Amino acid sequence: MLFQLPCIVLCIFLKTGVSASHEITIADLEKNLFNADSLFEIEQFQQSCILFQKALSDARKLDRMDLAAYALKGLGNIAYTFFNLEKAEQYYRDALLIFHDDGDRRGEVKIYNNLG
């Protein structure tokens, strides 16, 4: 019970409250990425996956491929956690292409580390 309480509190705190008529903003997208990472860290993988997928979709809609790369990296981390290595590698390679095209060396290094 001790570990469930913080998760419940965090899940309530992380609710985005975005309605169907609400246009996604970059701030919303960044918040979803941060929240997805936080959920991953506390092993709330299903919720994390949902937010990473939403962030990926939103990043593509906003043509923010730099943020899409971070969503792909997160999805790769989840796939890797569940030993779906082929899927993880595909997510990582897709993210790597974006990081490389954007000149994001830090992102590239993180992905190479994950692939290694």
N, C-alpha and C positions, 0 to 999 in steps of 0.2 A: 504494500500500500504506500510505503514511503516513496517509491520511485514513480508511482502512478500520479500522485498529486502534482508534481512539477510538470509532467507531460500534459495533464489536463489543463492546468493553468496556462502553459505555453500554447497549447492548441487554441484555447479561447482567445489569447492575446494575438495569435497569428491570423485569425479569421480576417480575410480581406474585405468582405462586405461589398464586393463589386457587383453591381446589378447588371442585367443584360443591356441596359441602355447606356451604361457608363463606358466612355471611351477610355481605353487603356493609355496610360501615360508612361513615360520612361521611369518616373518615380515608382509607379505601381510595379512595373517590371523588375526594377532593382530590388524592391521590397520582397517580391515573390522569390527572387533568387536567394536573397539573404535568408528568408524564412525556410526555403527548401534546404539550404545548407544546414541551418539550425536543426531542422527535423531529422536530417540525415545523421547529424552528430549524436542525437539522442535515440537513434535507431528506430525512428518512426518512418520506416522506409516507404510504406504505401502513400502516406500523406506527402512525403518528400517527392516521390515520383510524380504524383499528381501536379504539384507546384512546378517541378522542373519541366514537365510536359507543357503546362500552361505558359510558363516563361518562354519556352522554345517557340511555341506558336505565336505568342505576342511579339517576341523579338523579330520573328520573320515578318509579321504584319507591319511592324514599325521600321523594318529594314535596318535593324540594329544587330548585325551579324556578330559584332564583338560580344554582345550579351547572349546571343544564341550559342556561341562557342562555350560559354560558361554553363549554360543549361545542358548542352551535349556532354560536357565533362561530368556534370552531376549525374546525368542519366547513365553514363559509363561507369561511374563509381557504384551506383546501385546495382547495375548488371553484374559488375565484378564481385560485389558482396554476395550475390546469389549464385556465383560460379557460372554465370552465363558469359563465358569468356569471349565467344565470337561476337556477341552483341556488344559487349563492353569495348572490344577492339574497334568495332565499327563506329560507335559513338566517339571514341577517342580520336580515331583517324579523321572523322568529319570535323571535330573541334580543332584538330591540328592544322588542317587546311585553312581554316578561318584565322587561327592565330598567326599562321605563317603569312597569309595574305595581308593581314593587318599590321604586320611587323611587331606583334606582341611576343617578345622573346620570353618573358616570364611565363606566359600561357603555354608557349611551346615547350619550355623546360618541364613544366608540370605534367604535360601530356607525355613527353618522352619518359619521364619518371614512371608514370602509370603504365606505359607500354612495356617498360623494362622489367 
